[in-house]
Amino acid sequence: MARSTEPIEKKVKASSAVTYLASLAGLAVLGGVTDDPSLISSMPDALEPFILALVPAAAAAIAGWAAPHTPRTGT
């Protein structure tokens, strides 16, 4: 993959932020309905959802940045 010097597009930043918030909400629900509140035993329980939600958000950001974009003409 070639390294680009172009800035990250707003839509990639927005999709990453929404992915983070959706993951955070999903992990909060998961933590609320399970009997074991510890998802990763080495982290404090209060930090786990925030740290774990970064994984899909980072994946969305990398995929959005690496995806080829169609140039727009005319406008």
DRENTOR-85196 format. One record per atom (N, C-alpha, C): residue number from 1; x, y, z; atom name; residue in one letter. Coordinates in steps of 0.02 Angstrom, whole numbers, always signed. Layout:
N
  num      xx      yy      zz  atome  residu
  NUM       X       Y       Z     CA       a
...
***
This chain:
75
  num      xx      yy      zz  atome  residu
    1     +42     -58      +0      N       m
    1      +0      +0      +0     CA       m
    1     +45     +62      +0      C       m
    2     +32    +106     -46      N       a
    2     +71    +168     -50     CA       a
    2     +50    +217      +4      C       a
    3     +99    +252     +29      N       r
    3     +84    +302     +81     CA       r
    3     +62    +366     +47      C       r
    4      +7    +394     +71      N       s
    4     -20    +455     +42     CA       s
    4      -7    +513     +89      C       s
    5      +4    +571     +60      N       t
    5     +13    +631    +100     CA       t
    5     -52    +672    +105      C       t
    6    -105    +646     +75      N       e
    6    -169    +681     +77     CA       e
    6    -199    +677    +147      C       e
    7    -237    +728    +166      N       p
    7    -270    +725    +232     CA       p
    7    -326    +673    +232      C       p
    8    -345    +651    +291      N       i
    8    -399    +603    +297     CA       i
    8    -465    +641    +285      C       i
    9    -507    +611    +243      N       e
    9    -570    +644    +225     CA       e
    9    -617    +647    +285      C       e
   10    -661    +697    +284      N       k
   10    -709    +707    +339     CA       k
   10    -754    +646    +347      C       k
   11    -774    +614    +292      N       k
   11    -820    +557    +297     CA       k
   11    -786    +498    +332      C       k
   12    -720    +491    +324      N       v
   12    -684    +437    +358     CA       v
   12    -680    +452    +432      C       v
   13    -667    +515    +450      N       k
   13    -666    +534    +521     CA       k
   13    -734    +524    +552      C       k
   14    -787    +543    +517      N       a
   14    -855    +537    +544     CA       a
   14    -874    +463    +552      C       a
   15    -858    +422    +503      N       s
   15    -876    +351    +509     CA       s
   15    -837    +318    +566      C       s
   16    -776    +338    +576      N       s
   16    -736    +311    +631     CA       s
   16    -765    +331    +699      C       s
   17    -786    +393    +705      N       a
   17    -816    +417    +767     CA       a
   17    -882    +381    +782      C       a
   18    -924    +372    +730      N       v
   18    -987    +337    +739     CA       v
   18    -975    +264    +757      C       v
   19    -926    +233    +725      N       t
   19    -908    +164    +741     CA       t
   19    -886    +158    +814      C       t
   20    -846    +206    +837      N       y
   20    -824    +206    +907     CA       y
   20    -884    +211    +954      C       y
   21    -928    +258    +941      N       l
   21    -986    +267    +985     CA       l
   21   -1033    +207    +985      C       l
   22   -1043    +177    +926      N       a
   22   -1086    +118    +921     CA       a
   22   -1054     +58    +957      C       a
   23    -988     +51    +951      N       s
   23    -953      -3    +985     CA       s
   23    -956      +8   +1060      C       s
   24    -948     +69   +1082      N       l
   24    -951     +85   +1153     CA       l
   24   -1020     +69   +1181      C       l
   25   -1072     +86   +1145      N       a
   25   -1140     +70   +1167     CA       a
   25   -1151      -5   +1169      C       a
   26   -1127     -41   +1119      N       g
   26   -1134    -113   +1117     CA       g
   26   -1097    -147   +1174      C       g
   27   -1038    -123   +1189      N       l
   27    -999    -151   +1244     CA       l
   27   -1031    -135   +1311      C       l
   28   -1062     -77   +1317      N       a
   28   -1096     -59   +1380     CA       a
   28   -1156    -106   +1391      C       a
   29   -1193    -120   +1337      N       v
   29   -1249    -166   +1342     CA       v
   29   -1223    -236   +1359      C       v
   30   -1171    -258   +1325      N       l
   30   -1141    -323   +1339     CA       l
   30   -1118    -329   +1411      C       l
   31   -1085    -277   +1436      N       g
   31   -1063    -277   +1505     CA       g
   31   -1121    -277   +1554      C       g
   32   -1176    -247   +1535      N       g
   32   -1234    -243   +1578     CA       g
   32   -1274    -308   +1583      C       g
   33   -1273    -348   +1531      N       v
   33   -1313    -409   +1530     CA       v
   33   -1274    -472   +1548      C       v
   34   -1208    -468   +1551      N       t
   34   -1170    -527   +1568     CA       t
   34   -1158    -531   +1643      C       t
   35   -1146    -591   +1667      N       d
   35   -1132    -600   +1738     CA       d
   35   -1062    -580   +1757      C       d
   36   -1015    -582   +1709      N       d
   36    -945    -565   +1723     CA       d
   36    -930    -496   +1694      C       d
   37    -922    -445   +1736      N       p
   37    -911    -377   +1710     CA       p
   37    -841    -367   +1680      C       p
   38    -796    -414   +1690      N       s
   38    -728    -406   +1666     CA       s
   38    -719    -436   +1597      C       s
   39    -711    -393   +1546      N       l
   39    -700    -417   +1478     CA       l
   39    -626    -434   +1467      C       l
   40    -583    -393   +1494      N       i
   40    -510    -406   +1493     CA       i
   40    -486    -397   +1565      C       i
   41    -461    -449   +1594      N       s
   41    -447    -448   +1666     CA       s
   41    -389    -402   +1684      C       s
   42    -345    -385   +1638      N       s
   42    -287    -343   +1655     CA       s
   42    -304    -269   +1658      C       s
   43    -362    -249   +1634      N       m
   43    -382    -178   +1635     CA       m
   43    -432    -165   +1690      C       m
   44    -434    -104   +1715      N       p
   44    -488     -87   +1762     CA       p
   44    -556     -91   +1726      C       p
   45    -606    -116   +1760      N       d
   45    -671    -127   +1729     CA       d
   45    -701     -64   +1698      C       d
   46    -689      -7   +1728      N       a
   46    -717     +55   +1702     CA       a
   46    -687     +76   +1635      C       a
   47    -625     +55   +1621      N       l
   47    -591     +75   +1558     CA       l
   47    -603     +26   +1501      C       l
   48    -622     -35   +1516      N       e
   48    -626     -87   +1464     CA       e
   48    -670     -68   +1404      C       e
   49    -732     -44   +1414      N       p
   49    -772     -28   +1355     CA       p
   49    -741     +26   +1311      C       p
   50    -709     +76   +1342      N       f
   50    -680    +131   +1303     CA       f
   50    -620    +107   +1262      C       f
   51    -578     +64   +1292      N       i
   51    -520     +38   +1257     CA       i
   51    -540     -11   +1202      C       i
   52    -587     -57   +1219      N       l
   52    -608    -107   +1170     CA       l
   52    -646     -76   +1111      C       l
   53    -680     -20   +1122      N       a
   53    -716     +13   +1068     CA       a
   53    -669     +45   +1017      C       a
   54    -606     +55   +1036      N       l
   54    -557     +83    +989     CA       l
   54    -539     +35    +933      C       l
   55    -544     -30    +946      N       v
   55    -524     -80    +895     CA       v
   55    -566     -74    +832      C       v
   56    -633     -79    +835      N       p
   56    -671     -72    +773     CA       p
   56    -667      -1    +743      C       p
   57    -660     +49    +786      N       a
   57    -654    +118    +760     CA       a
   57    -590    +126    +721      C       a
   58    -536     +97    +746      N       a
   58    -472    +100    +710     CA       a
   58    -476     +61    +645      C       a
   59    -510      +4    +646      N       a
   59    -518     -35    +585     CA       a
   59    -558      +4    +533      C       a
   60    -611     +39    +554      N       a
   60    -651     +79    +508     CA       a
   60    -610    +137    +479      C       a
   61    -569    +168    +521      N       a
   61    -527    +223    +498     CA       a
   61    -476    +199    +446      C       a
   62    -443    +144    +460      N       i
   62    -393    +118    +414     CA       i
   62    -425     +96    +349      C       i
   63    -482     +62    +353      N       a
   63    -516     +39    +292     CA       a
   63    -540     +99    +250      C       a
   64    -567    +150    +284      N       g
   64    -590    +209    +248     CA       g
   64    -533    +248    +216      C       g
   65    -476    +251    +250      N       w
   65    -419    +286    +223     CA       w
   65    -388    +249    +164      C       w
   66    -386    +183    +169      N       a
   66    -354    +142    +117     CA       a
   66    -399    +131     +57      C       a
   67    -464    +139     +64      N       a
   67    -510    +126      +8     CA       a
   67    -499    +177     -47      C       a
   68    -500    +152    -109      N       p
   68    -492    +200    -165     CA       p
   68    -554    +244    -171      C       p
   69    -543    +306    -184      N       h
   69    -597    +355    -191     CA       h
   69    -603    +376    -263      C       h
   70    -665    +383    -285      N       t
   70    -678    +404    -354     CA       t
   70    -674    +480    -357      C       t
   71    -631    +506    -399      N       p
   71    -627    +580    -405     CA       p
   71    -692    +609    -433      C       p
   72    -711    +666    -408      N       r
   72    -771    +700    -431     CA       r
   72    -752    +750    -485      C       r
   73    -794    +755    -534      N       t
   73    -782    +804    -587     CA       t
   73    -841    +851    -591      C       t
   74    -827    +912    -609      N       g
   74    -881    +959    -621     CA       g
   74    -896   +1007    -565      C       g
   75    -907    +985    -505      N       t
   75    -930   +1030    -453     CA       t
   75    -876   +1065    -416      C       t
***
